[in-house]
Each structure stands twice: as C-alpha cells, then as structure tokens.
Amino acid sequence: MAKRAKKRKSAARRTSRPQKKLSDLFHETLKDIYFTENKIIKTLPKMAKAAQSKELAAAFNKHLRETQAQVKRLDRVFRIIGKPARGKPCEAINGIADEGAEIMKEFRGMPALDAGLVAAAQAVEHYEISRYGTLRTWAEQLGMSDAASLLQETLDEEEATDKALTELATSVINLEAEQEQAEAA
C-alpha cells in the first residue's frame, strides 16, 4: 500500500496540472446534482402526464415543487462556495431519464405503466440520495456547516419521496398492475 501511495505522489509531482482537492470534487459533484435537478424539473411534468393513477400524478407534481425548492437550495450552496450556479452534463442521470422515457413509450396505456414510472422515479431518487449524502458529508468535512444543513434538508426530502413512492407502489400501483394483467388473461 505504501508503495502505491508513494508512486501516486511522485507521479503527481511530475505532472504540471494543479492538484485537485476534496473542495474541487465537491464543486464538480455539486455541478452534477445541479444538472440532475434541472433535468428532473423538465422530466417530472411528462411523468405526471403519463401516469394513469391520480395519486401517482399528484406525487410527481408534489416532487416537482420540492425539486424547484431544491434547486434554490443548491443556488445557496454555490453562493457559499463562491462559485456560479452551473450544471455539467451527467451521463448517469441522462441514462436513467432515457430509461424512464422508454418505459413511458413502451408501456403507454398498459396496466404496468405506473409501476414502471415508479421504478424509474425511484432510480432517480436513489441516485440523488447517494449524491446528496456524499455532498453533505464532504461539506461537513470541509467545515461548511451551512451547506451541509442545506444538503441534509434536500437529502431528507429525497428519502421521504423514495419512501412515499414505495408505499404508493406496494399499496396501490403494483397491485392494480397485477390485477389488470390477471383480468386480461
């Protein structure tokens, strides 16, 4: 282990690039989640419109309002670190969004559409939960307690949304999808 660390240090000294620190990684990840939240703001209305269940459409619309507030919180975190609020394209969220769009297309009008929409939404939530948890921890380690509090507030919302989607899926959505399929058989 010590040899590898020593090799990395000597290789780092040989390059002319400035060394990146945790604060740089925090900023890059913040730009990633900023892109993600803005992508979700564009995607949630489409998912709400596609949803067959009024409860699911309402859940998507509620989360849209939360997401708009989350972007405002991210704007505040950018101000705390003295950087412009700017996103950077994120292939992970683009891929998850593409999967959601495929579900909307492939299952349109089908009994399992809403179950697929919940699954797609939860994939987004799980991605966000991992990002916000990491960012909050890094903010704490970097001594940015105000940023950590803002990120924790959003993390709490994302976890609550995930839990609400699970409850909706297991109490209504998945059951209806299965019953409708059984009735069609």
Secondary structure, DSSP 8 states (H G I E B T S, - for coil): -HHHHHHHHHHHHHS-S----HHHHHHHHHHHHHHHHHHHHHHHHHHHHH-SSHHHHHHHHHHHHHHHHHHHHHHHHHHHHT--------HHHHHHHHHHHHHHHHTTTSTTHHHHHHHHHHHHHHHHHHHHHHHHHHHHHTT-HHHHHHHHHHHHHHHHHHHHHHHHIIIIIHHHHHHHHHHH-
